[in-house]
Amino acid sequence: MEDLGAKVSYLALAVGTRVYDVDSAPVGVVEEVLTDERWDIFHGVIVAPPGLDRSHRFAHREQIADLYERGVVLSVPGAEMHDPGEDPPAGVVEEAAHHPVQADLRRAWQRLSRPR
C-alpha cells in the first residue's frame, strides 16, 4: 500500500480517494461520502470498484478502520461491504423506514443507478 498521508476527518474525505481492505488490497475509490449533515454523523462511503465493473459497494462506518488524505482503510475484507441498493444488515443499523442511513443509501443508489 502506498503512503496514505495524515489521518483526516470524514469531512475532508474526497471523492476519488482509494479504498483498501483489511489486507491492504485495493477495492476501489470513494464514489460518495454518506453523512447526515444536520446531526454531523458519518454513515460510511459508497465505493466504486476498479475498472469497468460498476457493482458499487457500501462500507458502513463500522467497517472503516481509518481515513487518510489519500486512502480509506477498511477493517474487513472487501467482500464484506454491502450492496448499496440494499439496506445494511439489521445488526449494523436499526430497521426503520425513516432511518437516515437507509434514506441516504436509497438516494445514493438512485443517483448511481441512473443511466449516464
Long-range contacts (C-beta under 8 A, 24 or more apart in sequence): 1-71, 2-70, 2-71, 3-70, 4-68, 4-69, 4-70, 4-71, 4-73, 5-68, 5-69, 5-70, 5-71, 6-68, 6-69, 7-66, 7-67, 7-68, 8-67, 8-68, 8-69, 9-67, 10-35, 10-42, 10-67, 12-69, 13-45, 13-67, 13-72, 17-70, 17-71, 17-72, 18-70, 18-71, 18-72, 19-45, 19-47, 19-59, 19-71, 19-72, 19-74, 20-71, 20-72, 20-73, 20-74, 21-74, 21-76, 21-77, 21-78, 22-65, 22-73, 22-74, 22-75, 22-76, 22-77, 23-77, 24-73, 25-78, 26-50, 27-57, 27-74, 27-78, 27-81, 28-57, 28-78, 30-72, 31-56, 31-112, 32-108, 32-111, 32-112, 34-58, 34-101, 34-104, 34-105, 34-108, 35-104, 36-100, 36-104, 39-100, 41-100, 43-100, 43-101, 43-104, 43-105, 44-101, 45-72, 46-84, 46-108, 46-112, 47-81, 55-83, 56-84, 56-109, 56-112, 57-81, 57-82, 57-83, 57-84, 58-82, 58-83, 58-84, 58-88, 58-105, 60-88, 60-92, 60-93, 60-101, 62-92, 84-108, 84-109, 84-112, 85-109, 85-113
